[in-house]
């Protein structure tokens, strides 16, 4: 269960990182479209990520904290090596 939660966190953070590289400004709807998840699911996840210190949300713009960026970059690099 804990591994599944960690994988979910990593997937969200990696998605935010990729979207940031493409768009600079990432909003919840961008994550909804990128991951093909429902808006309520993404909203709950973002609140949890914010509470855990992985993301900041200001004026509906989502940015990764240093912690979030570190996890996202590590996940992205790991996926690039696999691909």
C-alpha positions as CSV (number, residue, x, y, z in Angstrom):
1,X,0.0,0.0,0.0
2,X,2.8,2.4,0.9
3,X,4.6,1.7,-2.4
4,X,1.4,2.4,-4.3
5,X,1.0,5.7,-2.5
6,X,4.7,6.6,-3.2
7,X,4.2,5.7,-6.9
8,X,1.1,7.9,-7.1
9,X,3.0,10.8,-5.5
10,X,5.9,10.3,-7.9
11,X,3.5,10.2,-10.9
12,X,1.8,13.5,-10.0
13,X,5.2,15.2,-9.3
14,X,6.7,13.9,-12.5
15,X,3.6,15.1,-14.5
16,X,3.9,18.6,-12.9
17,X,7.6,18.7,-13.7
18,X,7.0,17.7,-17.4
19,X,4.1,20.2,-17.7
20,X,6.3,22.9,-16.1
21,X,9.0,22.3,-18.7
22,X,6.5,22.6,-21.5
23,X,4.2,25.4,-20.2
24,X,5.9,27.1,-17.3
25,X,2.5,27.7,-15.6
26,X,0.7,24.5,-14.6
27,X,-2.9,24.5,-13.5
28,X,-5.0,21.6,-12.2
29,X,-6.8,21.3,-15.5
30,X,-3.4,20.7,-17.2
31,X,-2.8,17.8,-14.8
32,X,-6.3,16.4,-15.4
33,X,-5.7,16.4,-19.1
34,X,-2.2,15.1,-18.9
35,X,-2.9,12.2,-16.6
36,X,-6.5,11.6,-17.8
37,X,-7.8,11.7,-14.2
38,X,-11.0,13.4,-13.0
39,X,-10.8,16.9,-11.7
40,X,-12.0,15.9,-8.1
41,X,-9.3,13.3,-8.0
42,X,-6.6,15.7,-9.0
43,X,-7.9,18.4,-6.5
44,X,-7.7,15.9,-3.6
45,X,-4.2,14.8,-4.7
46,X,-3.0,18.4,-5.0
47,X,-4.2,19.3,-1.5
48,X,-2.4,16.2,-0.2
49,X,0.8,17.1,-2.1
50,X,0.6,20.7,-0.8
51,X,0.1,19.5,2.8
52,X,3.1,17.2,2.5
53,X,5.3,20.1,1.2
54,X,5.7,18.9,-2.4
55,X,3.9,21.7,-4.2
56,X,2.8,25.3,-3.8
57,X,-0.4,26.6,-5.2
58,X,-0.7,30.3,-5.7
59,X,-3.5,31.9,-7.8
60,X,-4.3,28.4,-9.2
61,X,-0.7,28.0,-10.5
62,X,1.1,24.9,-9.2
63,X,4.8,24.9,-8.6
64,X,7.1,22.2,-7.2
65,X,8.9,22.9,-3.9
66,X,12.6,22.0,-3.7
67,X,11.5,18.6,-2.2
68,X,8.9,18.1,-4.9
69,X,11.3,19.0,-7.7
70,X,13.9,16.6,-6.2
71,X,11.4,13.7,-6.3
72,X,10.1,14.7,-9.7
73,X,13.6,14.9,-11.3
74,X,14.6,11.6,-9.8
75,X,11.4,9.9,-11.0
76,X,11.8,11.5,-14.5
77,X,15.4,10.4,-14.8
78,X,14.5,6.8,-13.7
79,X,11.8,6.6,-16.3
80,X,14.1,8.0,-19.0
81,X,16.6,5.3,-18.2
82,X,13.9,2.6,-18.5
83,X,12.5,3.9,-21.7
